[in-house]
Amino acid sequence: MITVADFSIENETCAKFVAGVDEAGRGPLCGPVVAAAVIFPNRDIDIPVIIRDSKKMSPRQRAVACDWIKKNTIWATGSCSPQEIDNLNILWASMCAMERAVEKLAQYPDLCLIDGNRVPSGLRGQAVVKGDAKSLSIAAASIIAKETRDKIMHDLAKQFPQYAWDKNSGYPTTEHLQAIEKYGITQWHRKTFGPVKERIKNETA
């Protein structure tokens, strides 16, 4: 059975302004972790685009959906830098990025629906496991978070083309790992992540 995201969870809360919150970029070796928060002010709106878990959409589908979401919802993004990730660890940096996204919303939500199994301490909400496949608000947040982060990595790739971040988004692909081995690391790499940490260790040995 295929789960189709809808507004069932949002409507069950009986809250007027419900923000879906999700993040992108926990796994990469570099770049920020980016979170997005999205409120549909009118949940009866006709949605002419595909909105689902961003990981199950094509780049074209995500781009079209992202453009529509930005025009028809209340949304915001927040992020944590590689340095913050190294200081906090990726879990707490992700929680922090989510809080920052919600704080930037033009309308503060009555309730937040958080993708995953943990609610950031600074937010009032509920965790929804695999929420991006169940809640349209969370799915929309997952799309904006991924599109925002991918744009950041594409821009950084212009400065550091040898790492192919425009193709791998900073994930530990073979090409990226080989580039780290050949060229070393940048200020955008996460120094506490395995392959990067190992490269630093080898440099100082």
GIBELRA-V317297 format. One record per residue. N is the residue number from 1. NEAR is the number of other ideal C-beta (glycine too) atoms within 12 Angstrom. D_CENTER is the distance of its C-alpha to the mean C-alpha in whole Angstrom. Layout:
BEGIN
n=<N	N>
near=<NEAR	NEAR>
d_center=<D_CENTER	D_CENTER>
END
This chain:
BEGIN
n=<1	2	3	4	5	6	7	8	9	10	11	12	13	14	15	16	17	18	19	20	21	22	23	24	25	26	27	28	29	30	31	32	33	34	35	36	37	38	39	40	41	42	43	44	45	46	47	48	49	50	51	52	53	54	55	56	57	58	59	60	61	62	63	64	65	66	67	68	69	70	71	72	73	74	75	76	77	78	79	80	81	82	83	84	85	86	87	88	89	90	91	92	93	94	95	96	97	98	99	100	101	102	103	104	105	106	107	108	109	110	111	112	113	114	115	116	117	118	119	120	121	122	123	124	125	126	127	128	129	130	131	132	133	134	135	136	137	138	139	140	141	142	143	144	145	146	147	148	149	150	151	152	153	154	155	156	157	158	159	160	161	162	163	164	165	166	167	168	169	170	171	172	173	174	175	176	177	178	179	180	181	182	183	184	185	186	187	188	189	190	191	192	193	194	195	196	197	198	199	200	201	202	203	204	205>
near=<4	9	20	18	37	22	28	20	34	38	19	17	25	11	25	19	30	43	51	55	55	52	48	44	42	33	25	35	37	44	45	40	46	43	47	48	49	52	42	38	22	15	28	10	19	10	26	13	26	25	39	30	33	40	22	22	26	14	20	13	23	33	23	21	36	37	21	26	40	23	17	24	38	31	39	34	39	39	32	36	26	32	20	25	37	27	16	21	18	28	19	23	34	37	36	31	43	49	32	31	42	43	24	25	33	17	22	22	38	22	31	45	48	44	46	30	13	22	25	33	13	20	31	22	36	31	25	36	18	24	39	39	27	30	46	41	49	48	48	51	55	49	47	45	46	39	36	40	41	32	28	31	35	23	19	29	27	15	17	27	17	23	37	27	36	24	20	29	37	44	27	28	21	14	23	37	26	17	30	37	20	13	19	20	33	26	17	31	37	39	29	24	33	18	30	34	19	21	29	20	14	14	15	10	7>
d_center=<26	23	21	20	18	20	20	23	21	20	24	25	24	26	24	24	21	18	14	12	9	6	3	2	6	8	11	12	15	14	12	9	6	4	4	6	10	12	16	18	21	24	23	26	24	25	22	23	20	18	15	14	11	10	11	14	14	16	15	18	17	13	15	17	15	13	16	18	15	15	19	19	17	17	13	12	9	9	9	11	13	14	17	16	14	17	19	17	16	12	12	14	12	9	11	12	9	9	13	12	10	13	16	15	16	19	20	20	19	22	19	15	14	12	10	12	16	15	15	15	18	18	17	19	18	18	16	15	15	14	13	11	15	17	16	15	14	11	11	11	8	6	8	7	4	5	8	8	7	10	12	12	13	15	17	17	19	21	22	22	23	24	21	20	16	16	17	15	12	13	14	17	19	23	23	21	22	26	25	24	27	29	28	26	23	22	21	17	17	16	20	20	18	21	22	21	23	26	26	27	29	31	32	33	35>
END
